[in-house]
Amino acid sequence: MFDYDALAHAHDEWLEYPSYDPGHDMPYEEYRLRCARARALMEQYHLDALVITSSAVGWWFTSLHEPHEWHDRCQARATWFILTHDGDYLYMPPTAAGEHFNTTRRSTWVSEIRAIVERVDPAEQPRAEIWGLWQIPRICADLNLNHARLGFELGDCMTLGMSVNDFLRLRDMLPHAQLVDGSPIIRRLMQVHTPLEIERVRLACEAGVWIHEQTPHVLRPGITEREFVTRLAERFAERYGAAAYRYDPAGAWDVRNPDRDDSAIFHAVLTDRVFQPGDTVARCLSGVSYAGYWGDVDRVWHIGKPPAQVEHWYRITWECVRAMEEAVRPGARCSDVYAACARMERRFGLPERVAGRVGHGLFNTGGISVHPDCHLVLEPGMIVSCEPMFANAWGWFDLEDQFVVTATGCEPLHRRAPETIPAILS
């Protein structure tokens, strides 16, 4: 028989091995706040533990900086964050000599970091993953969870960080435990944001608006898209050189010019297309993040004097955003915000939408969707984007502003979209 304890603790010495401190991406107090909020919800939903196996939720607890790989990012490995009422644990592969153990200890505030053991049970052969499912019941026994209610990521817009077959086998391997849906807790944690999260989104959005506002100063007829975004990236680096900021200038650009029959409809790669008078240019994100939080702000420009059709569609989009902003307040529902947009669309004589949402929350796992069938009630601390979109031959008219719900209404997280489309006239 193998010695599980020897394997599980073979790299423990590396946890505290002296090494340069890379810092944390959140203060200790923030981590404790997140755990406290989760535990309060666990109490409310009668869970003994919350088991997180995906990167989308896991990083919210453990940090974006620490190096372990979640199973949905690297299927050969596994990482488990387990939160109980009196403990917090991160189980992960330690790597060749425990290097990931050491870096994780210096990058996350999780109290207990323990090893996932590589598979050693012949009964599990053949198996491509390097970790063995057999050890999870052992881990649960160590944490007194073999007879517990365990909440997993089983809800809409969530990814369980293991295969379906593994989850079904795990239920059989833990016959006295209840493996239940923990999504109401996770969704709540992703809906109502901490003050630190709101501030980070604000910084990202402000930087995103700033880089969008550089477009009229950089974009000129005759330059290629590749040249244009390179100059934007240079400007961003000059102003926001701090490590917490990131800027990706590629992707989500849309250029339409019906008069020249030379459009570059929504695309994810940089092209060598030359900008020309008559182009309506849109970017459906800012490309900016701060400490892992995106500044999701969208804007539209026109090269030359905008024709009446372009001004008309831009005005519709802007008016819809303003109507939606007025509807964002505590006690309102996501469907109410959608209805405000729909009323403005009808005022302009547009047909009723048959598909799609016109805004969303910060995390998809939070379930905030500005859609007629989403009746989630808004509360202070929620972040809602107002993002009506209209696409036609004249352009992709996508204005997106971000708002945080307050006790009395809402507050923009950045400068709002300009009332008229910015024109590039030189």
Secondary structure, DSSP 8 states (H G I E B T S, - for coil): ---HHHHHTTTGGGTT--------SS-HHHHHHHHHHHHHHHHHTT-SEEEE-SHHHHHHHH-SSS----TTT-TT---EEEEESS-EEEEE---TTSHHHHHHHTT---SEEEE--B---GGG-S-SSSB-TTHHHHHHHHTT-TTSEEEE--STT---SS-HHHHHHHHHH-TTSEEEE-HHHHHHHHHB--HHHHHHHHHHHHHHHHHHHTHHHH--TTSBHHHHHHHHHHHHHHH--STTEEE---S-EEEE-TTTT--EEEESS----B--TT-EEEESS--EEETTEE---BEEEEESS--HHHHHHHHHHHHHHHHHHHH-STT-BHHHHHHHHHHHHHHTT-----S--S-B-S-GGGT-B-STT---B--TTBEEEE--EEEETTEEEE-BEEEEE-SSSEEESS----SS--EE--
